[in-house]
Amino acid sequence: MNRPANALRGEAMVAVEGGHISLRPTFAALVACEDELGPLFTLVERAAAGGLKLSEMVSLFWHCRTDADAAVTRAEFSERLTQAGLAAMTPALKILLGQILSGR
């Protein structure tokens, strides 16, 4: 859980208690997120308008996590992010949304 983010892969990191969560917006991750939340462009529009819900951000992060620990449930993952706070999540969200719009 402490491998550094690879900017060339569009990865982002969120610091949480006990380490970091690495995120990468792969095609499979984004399709899974879209299946759950609806069109990604709409998600980006909501974020730009300040209307992105915490649950949507957590969902995006859940699907984009690269070092998925099978023992961590989605509820535990959500709690870790919530405890880290919005200030800790915002830089990673910005990177992921940028990758959704621009790709690499």
N, C-alpha and C positions, 0 to 999 in steps of 0.2 A: 504494500500500500504506500510505499515511500519512493517509488521510482519517479524521477523527474519527468515533467511533461515534455513531449516532443513537439515543438512548434511547427516543424515541417509536416507533421501529421494532423495539425489542427487541434492538438490536445490542449486541455486545460486542467488545472488542479484546484481543488477546494481543500483548505486546511480544516480538519475536524479534530476533535479530541482523539488522541492516539495516533495521529498520522495525517495522511492526505488521501483524497479520492481523486484518481486520475480519470479524466473524461475524454472520449474521442468520438466525434460525430461520424461514425461509419455509415455506409448506406443501409446496412441491416438495422443499426440502432435507430436511424432516422425513420425508416419504414415502420418499425415497431412503435415508435413514439407517435407517428402519424396515425397508425391504426388505433391507438388509444385516444388521442386528443383531437384528431381531425387534421386538416391541411396545415402544413408547416408555415406556409406564407401567412395564413391567418394568425398563427401563433406569434410570428415575428411582428405582425401588425399590432396585435394586442400588447406585446412587450414594448413596442415603440410608443404606444399611446399610454403606457403606464397601467395597462389593464391585465397584465399577466398575473395569474393566481399562483400562490405558493405551491399548490398541488401540481400545477402544470410545470413549474420549474423543477420540482422534485422528480416528476415523471420523465422529463427530458434528461436530467442527470442520471436517473436510474437506468434508462435505456442506453446511455452513452458511457457508462462506467466500464473501464477497461480491465480493472483488476478485481472482477467480481468474486467475492468470497461467498461460496455456496452456503455458508453457515449464517450469513447476515440476511435477515428478512427485509422486505421492503419497508415495513414499519420501523425497524431498527435503523435502516438507512435514512429514512425520512427524519427520524429523531436526531440523528447525528448532524444532518444538514441544518435542521431547525435550531439546534443548540449552537451551531457555528454562527448562525445569524445571516441576515440578508447582506450585510457588508462583506462577509466572507464569500458569499455565493455570487455576488454581482459581477466581479471580474471574469469568472468562469462562464457565466451566462452570456456576457458580452462576446467572448471568444466563440462560443458555440453558435450564437445567433449570426455572427459574422461569417462563420464557416457555412452555415445553412444558406446564406444569401450569396456568398462568393464562390464557395467550393475551393478545391485545390486539386 
